[in-house]
């Protein structure tokens, strides 16, 4: 057997594997003899069929199988011995027609893509920002208003007021469009909402489509983008019911509904608890946002030469029939960033002996399960069965859940390590400023 490498560029090569008869024939002969011993061919006693007949019947299929096995094992062994990092999978090249009955020697080519090295120096020359979202009074007041509205009593008054929901039949004056909708008066312009204030059941309200601003067909009327795409002209909405949510009072019953029995006992304690809860949630969001921005900074600062042409070809082959060349071209920049970060993260982890421990995976999974059950109000009851839930989750997806959790923890450690080495500016944000950043 002969294996050679022909580099086409700094990150792509062709691997040639040449096999002669001595490489595969002993294994083919051994397998055919084994077939002969176990064969049950009509006209012969079990295991007594002539070897020549067995060769005629199974010789070609056994040869193909053994050659493919030798190729796979030899290629994998060869690639593991290389110093570069293989990306994707080797792509077998078209060999033309193979005469399996007559040929004795075979040659196979495989295209590979790789990176020679992953280089990144973590020092103060790399600059990043650590974001922290601060919960202000505006957000507290908006949250309190939302909670009081959400947990208030629902009524069906006879006459509508500002902020009500109008349930009725929406119909175009010209055309066939007609649909029963629930209109949220808080999500349309004040001018248009005024048409729906002070009306009662069976009232018919007329309005122009031009008075409904962009996005309000979907947000206020609940239509899909397809339904709202071509709406124009005059519309009527025949009122069938009026829905109103009365604002809940800030009392013990309200406190208990939000945080559970006897968790807070005064309005001051309640507001403090709301602030702490919001800050905890936004601390998680700002941490995730900082990590994603840091990945971009480190990726841009690194020297990783990806074999783009090879990877695009491999993505097409690996997803045969599921994606087009246009899909690959469109999504490749995102894929390349993710791949580069994965290579960087592994390189930093290896050089600095950073790794996630099994115990950390277990504890992180317990934390995730607790949060999920806490949201449903079942946290305390599930603690006794925690080990079972954790075990079932980590074994899920054929063990992929475990590997994903392991990778996630290692990535966090790598990012924390990087933050200690580079130049970091801390920046406080309001929730509005944070939303603006996300929108960019």
Beta strands, then each sheet from edge to edge (+ up, - down):
strand 1: 2-9
strand 2: 12-19
strand 3: 85-92
strand 4: 106-115
strand 5: 127-133
strand 6: 154-155
strand 7: 165-172
strand 8: 178-184
strand 9: 204-208
strand 10: 234-245
strand 11: 423-429
sheet 1: 1+ 2- 4+ 3-
sheet 2: 5+ 11+
sheet 3: 6+ 10- 7+ 8-
sheet 4: 6+ 10- 9+
end
